[in-house]
Amino acid sequence: MTEQMILETTPLNAVDRCDRCGAQAYVRATLLSGGELLFCAHHAKEYSEGLKKVAQDIYDESQKLVESESH
């Protein structure tokens, strides 16, 4: 398994922080250029249109926010 595949399948956790504001990351965008960006749900939504143009894959765990509110 390549390092890229491992990153794409590894769940995000509390250590992963938004590259924009430092909040907990819930979205990982793997870029076509080979890098990756992490975003909180707020910034992922704000930048979603631009990300779609440059991302190879977008791994979104923001549903965890809704799940945690219902408990």
N, CA, C and O of each residue as an XYZ file, in Angstrom:
284
protein
N       0.864     -1.188      0.000
C       0.000      0.000      0.000
C       0.900      1.237      0.000
O       1.860      1.307      0.767
N       0.593      2.201     -0.850
C       1.411      3.399     -0.919
C       1.082      4.350      0.223
O       0.027      4.248      0.848
N       1.998      5.273      0.483
C       1.779      6.266      1.538
C       0.531      7.096      1.253
O      -0.208      7.435      2.177
N       0.289      7.426     -0.017
C      -0.885      8.209     -0.391
C      -2.170      7.462     -0.056
O      -3.114      8.066      0.454
N      -2.224      6.177     -0.328
C      -3.415      5.387     -0.034
C      -3.657      5.305      1.467
O      -4.802      5.341      1.917
N      -2.584      5.193      2.239
C      -2.718      5.136      3.693
C      -3.296      6.442      4.215
O      -4.197      6.426      5.054
N      -2.791      7.572      3.731
C      -3.305      8.871      4.173
C      -4.781      9.024      3.836
O      -5.554      9.533      4.647
N      -5.173      8.590      2.653
C      -6.559      8.756      2.226
C      -7.523      7.900      3.034
O      -8.697      8.248      3.154
N      -7.056      6.793      3.587
C      -7.943      5.908      4.323
C      -7.825      6.051      5.832
O      -8.623      5.468      6.565
N      -6.856      6.807      6.311
C      -6.681      6.998      7.741
C      -7.709      8.009      8.238
O      -7.759      9.131      7.735
N      -8.532      7.629      9.222
C      -9.520      8.581      9.754
C      -8.842      9.797     10.384
O      -7.755      9.698     10.953
N      -9.492     10.916     10.272
C      -8.989     12.124     10.918
C      -9.277     12.026     12.410
O     -10.239     11.378     12.823
N      -8.431     12.678     13.224
C      -8.645     12.664     14.670
C      -8.361     14.039     15.247
O      -8.096     14.982     14.501
N      -8.412     14.163     16.551
C      -8.277     15.465     17.219
C      -6.918     16.116     17.000
O      -6.783     17.326     17.182
N      -5.916     15.347     16.615
C      -4.584     15.902     16.360
C      -4.541     16.624     15.013
O      -3.737     17.537     14.825
N      -5.398     16.221     14.077
C      -5.443     16.841     12.751
C      -6.128     18.198     12.852
O      -7.253     18.301     13.342
N      -5.437     19.243     12.382
C      -5.919     20.616     12.542
C      -6.133     21.286     11.188
O      -5.428     21.000     10.220
N      -7.099     22.167     11.138
C      -7.415     22.939      9.938
C      -6.212     23.801      9.552
O      -5.649     24.510     10.386
N      -5.828     23.728      8.280
C      -4.701     24.529      7.799
C      -5.032     26.017      7.760
O      -4.120     26.840      7.675
N      -6.270     26.372      7.817
C      -6.684     27.780      7.753
C      -6.771     28.423      9.138
O      -6.290     29.539      9.336
N      -7.393     27.709     10.112
C      -7.640     28.360     11.409
C      -7.151     27.570     12.622
O      -7.158     28.099     13.733
N      -6.732     26.330     12.439
C      -6.231     25.540     13.547
C      -7.279     24.754     14.319
O      -6.936     24.052     15.270
N      -8.548     24.851     13.937
C      -9.603     24.061     14.592
C      -9.455     22.596     14.176
O      -8.684     22.288     13.268
N     -10.180     21.700     14.825
C     -10.104     20.291     14.464
C     -10.527     20.093     13.012
O     -11.547     20.624     12.573
N      -9.738     19.328     12.277
C     -10.022     19.075     10.862
C     -11.005     17.925     10.704
O     -10.897     16.894     11.368
N     -11.954     18.122      9.820
C     -12.929     17.094      9.480
C     -12.903     16.767      7.995
O     -13.617     15.869      7.550
N     -12.089     17.482      7.218
C     -12.009     17.264      5.779
C     -10.540     17.250      5.352
O      -9.761     18.129      5.719
N     -10.181     16.226      4.565
C      -8.838     16.127      3.989
C      -8.981     16.195      2.480
O      -9.700     15.390      1.886
N      -8.308     17.141      1.859
C      -8.300     17.251      0.405
C      -6.928     16.830     -0.098
O      -5.917     17.460      0.214
N      -6.906     15.752     -0.884
C      -5.673     15.305     -1.518
C      -5.594     15.999     -2.861
O      -6.475     15.832     -3.704
N      -4.550     16.773     -3.062
C      -4.439     17.607     -4.246
C      -3.871     16.853     -5.443
O      -3.110     15.899     -5.284
N      -4.245     17.287     -6.629
C      -3.712     16.710     -7.857
C      -2.200     16.864     -7.913
O      -1.510     16.038     -8.511
N      -1.686     17.912     -7.296
C      -0.246     18.181     -7.283
C       0.509     17.280     -6.315
O       1.739     17.283     -6.293
N      -0.229     16.505     -5.509
C       0.406     15.551     -4.623
C       0.378     15.910     -3.156
O       0.667     15.048     -2.326
N       0.050     17.122     -2.794
C      -0.016     17.517     -1.392
C      -1.388     17.243     -0.811
O      -2.245     16.632     -1.451
N      -1.577     17.701      0.395
C      -2.894     17.589      1.013
C      -3.166     18.813      1.872
O      -2.246     19.464      2.368
N      -4.438     19.110      2.035
C      -4.890     20.193      2.892
C      -5.928     19.644      3.849
O      -6.735     18.789      3.485
N      -5.901     20.144      5.079
C      -6.888     19.760      6.085
C      -7.731     20.977      6.417
O      -7.209     22.086      6.532
N      -9.038     20.776      6.573
C      -9.937     21.883      6.877
C     -10.952     21.494      7.933
O     -11.377     20.341      8.004
N     -11.340     22.460      8.754
C     -12.497     22.291      9.623
C     -13.725     22.295      8.706
O     -13.611     22.630      7.527
N     -14.865     21.936      9.222
C     -16.074     21.876      8.401
C     -16.409     23.248      7.810
O     -16.822     23.344      6.654
N     -16.232     24.303      8.603
C     -16.540     25.663      8.155
C     -15.706     26.046      6.930
O     -16.250     26.480      5.915
N     -14.389     25.883      7.032
C     -13.529     26.285      5.925
C     -13.621     25.334      4.738
O     -13.433     25.761      3.599
N     -13.905     24.062      4.975
C     -14.117     23.139      3.854
C     -15.318     23.595      3.032
O     -15.288     23.569      1.802
N     -16.362     24.007      3.720
C     -17.555     24.494      3.016
C     -17.243     25.793      2.271
O     -17.658     25.972      1.126
N     -16.510     26.698      2.926
C     -16.159     27.978      2.307
C     -15.334     27.793      1.031
O     -15.537     28.515      0.055
N     -14.412     26.839      1.032
C     -13.504     26.643     -0.097
C     -13.892     25.475     -0.999
O     -13.109     25.098     -1.871
N     -15.063     24.899     -0.819
C     -15.440     23.673     -1.528
C     -15.379     23.802     -3.054
O     -14.906     22.884     -3.724
N     -15.835     24.890     -3.600
C     -15.827     25.041     -5.064
C     -14.401     25.064     -5.605
O     -14.111     24.418     -6.612
N     -13.520     25.792     -4.957
C     -12.125     25.836     -5.387
C     -11.424     24.512     -5.195
O     -10.610     24.111     -6.027
N     -11.729     23.826     -4.103
C     -11.108     22.528     -3.841
C     -11.475     21.506     -4.897
O     -10.638     20.700     -5.302
N     -12.718     21.533     -5.346
C     -13.160     20.572     -6.356
C     -12.315     20.672     -7.630
O     -12.148     19.681     -8.342
N     -11.789     21.848     -7.915
C     -11.002     22.073     -9.128
C      -9.575     21.551     -9.015
O      -8.954     21.226    -10.027
N      -9.044     21.467     -7.784
C      -7.634     21.108     -7.606
C      -7.428     19.821     -6.815
O      -6.291     19.388     -6.633
N      -8.498     19.208     -6.348
C      -8.367     18.018     -5.506
C      -8.574     16.739     -6.306
O      -9.461     16.646     -7.154
N      -7.741     15.772     -6.014
C      -7.896     14.437     -6.565
C      -8.975     13.703     -5.780
O      -9.756     12.936     -6.344
N      -9.009     13.948     -4.459
C      -9.952     13.278     -3.583
C     -10.261     14.185     -2.405
O      -9.380     14.887     -1.911
N     -11.511     14.174     -1.952
C     -11.906     14.926     -0.758
C     -12.536     13.937      0.205
O     -13.578     13.348     -0.082
N     -11.892     13.761      1.352
C     -12.330     12.838      2.397
C     -13.024     13.673      3.459
O     -12.375     14.461      4.147
N     -14.332     13.512      3.603
C     -15.144     14.372      4.459
C     -15.742     13.589      5.621
O     -16.536     12.670      5.420
N     -15.355     13.959      6.835
C     -15.894     13.340      8.048
C     -16.757     14.324      8.839
O     -16.979     14.126     10.034
N     -17.240     15.366      8.194
C     -18.000     16.393      8.912
C     -19.312     15.867      9.481
O     -19.904     16.513     10.346
N     -19.780     14.705      9.016
C     -20.993     14.109      9.589
C     -20.785     13.770     11.056
O     -21.759     13.629     11.796
N     -19.537     13.635     11.494
C     -19.264     13.368     12.912
C     -19.777     14.499     13.803
O     -20.140     14.265     14.956
N     -19.809     15.707     13.280
C     -20.320     16.843     14.049
C     -21.800     16.681     14.333
O     -22.249     16.985     15.439
N     -22.554     16.218     13.376
C     -23.991     15.997     13.533
C     -24.231     14.820     14.474
O     -25.110     14.881     15.334
N     -23.461     13.757     14.316
C     -23.590     12.576     15.164
C     -23.321     12.910     16.618
O     -24.026     12.415     17.498
N     -22.308     13.747     16.899
C     -21.976     14.074     18.273
C     -23.031     14.980     18.915
O     -23.222     14.932     20.130
N     -23.711     15.799     18.124
C     -24.757     16.660     18.646
C     -26.002     15.867     19.049
O     -26.743     16.285     19.939
N     -26.231     14.728     18.400
C     -27.435     13.956     18.680
C     -27.301     13.077     19.929
O     -28.292     12.500     20.375
N     -26.112     12.965     20.494
C     -25.919     12.141     21.706
C     -26.203     12.904     22.952
O     -26.088     12.358     24.050
